[in-house]
Amino acid sequence: MILEVKDLVAGYEPGLPIVKGASMQAGAGEIVVILGPNGAGKSSFIKAIAGLVPVTSGQVLLDGQDITATPAHQMIRRGLAFVPQTENIFPLMTVQENLAVCGGILDRHEVAGRIDEMFATFPDLARQRALMAGSLSGGQRQMLAVARALLVRPRVLMLDEPSAGLSPKLVGQVFEGLQAIRERGLTIVLVEQNARAALAIGDRAYVLVEGREAHEGPARTLWDNPLIAELYLGSKGHAVSA
Amino acid sequence: MQFLLDGLIAGASVGLGAIGVTLTYSVLRFSNFAHGDFMAWGAYAALVVVGFIGGSTPLGPFSFGLPLILALMVAMGLTSGMALALDWALFARLRARGQAIIVVMASFGASMALRSLLEFIFTSRPTYFSRSIQMAMPVGFGVKITADQVAMLVLTLCLVVGVHLMMTRTQRGREMRAYAQNPALARVVGIDVDRVVRSTWVIGASLACASGVMVGVLVQIRPLMGLSLLLPIFAAAILGGIGSVPGAVLAGVIIGLSEAAAVQFIGAEWRAAVAFVILMGVLLIRPTGLFGVTER
């Protein structure tokens, strides 16, 4: 397993954990989906893995190395990139500067080349490279945030609700993009409210309830599990947010 | 027309000070009222270093020699060190508690302590880098300028262009701007927050020192010199737009010219009121300042 989380307890206030002993595993090249009702602690779980929420106990292992106490700004250097749900770009910097801001992690001579590669992968961004990122649409902002995370060649990419606030058409494009990224061998951990779209591209899924994982299984069978759908994803059968 | 040149020179030192205030406010998110005292400490540090180096042969038409140029560089380092030490001992601990108003109050306290310490060590009597009298050169339209004034304007221009290029063209500058916009995201994208904080203090304190030395060369050095420039500096930082280096300098020049015009046309007793009126006007009409931008 490239990413392994064991019994993680985390929260912003001492003695008031939001994540209460959650565990997960992600193998190389897998898309792992984390689902759960509102307030289940999904975002806090992924932020705790990224070093943004204080961890009280438990372990986060990346390629077998303990990174639990690694400061947030070192995570990306260790190979773990995180794309927050909102405010995930620097609006008063240009699109190009938003990519270059990660340049300190790479060798100086390869920064320009990597930025060009990202513009080749996301041609829509290339056309807007000199614009302030704050003028981009919601979908373009998401694209820029993902491009910035990919710039430093992470081994694991974690995304917090990348489809939030996007039109159905853009949601489709985002998930197609994630599949394309996975085909390059990258591991993706995806926290999503849009269960239907996420499970359609996921390999495995975890359902979090009240800060703990309540179910784990292959993504496609999870979708067909009426009990899980009823308990955690909305109502009986296939009624989930989409 | 002479008042325009006087205003430009006064505005240059205000602008240099305002850069430090605007960077501290945008990156560290608090108004550092001790910034004026960094100017005074910088000037006194340069004075002490000049004394250590010895020798005072003036360089060409200037009132100062090589020792002052060397002393300025050393004093910038010393002032930066003082700012970093103050941050480590006081501001960083209070910032960690997350209450900005406590940090602002602490900066008031630090300002008083730094000022009193200067008076204790050097007394409140004014002192000078040089007591030689310079002859001003006529440059047309009845305006006269001294070689020292030209040197200080050139120094200001070099420092401002340098800081602007650093902020816009270098990785460290991008990191500082990114952190100012979104500290949490800055951590996510791998920016070392401690390094950004250190850079902010070093740049701000170095420019404050340069500004203090400028005032010392052109006017005099005294423990209260920073306090008397504090209101114009804050007015310039706000007028220029928080976070904008060119804005801070341009606003400094506007305030310097306005003060000089007030002295010329209304009366010297109104000089101090000008910065206050500009500050209030900006806050009421355009709180983001001349170059301040808000996210769309």
Interface residues (C-beta under 8 A of the other chain):
Chain A: A50 G51 L52 P71 A72 H73 Q74 M75 I76 R77 F82 P84 E87 N88 I89 F90 P91 L92 M93 E97 A100 V101 C102 G103 G104 I105 M132 G134 S135 R148 V152
Chain B: Q171 R174 E175 R177 A178 Q181 N182 A184 L185 A186 R187 V188 V189 G190 I191 D192 V193 V293 E295 R296
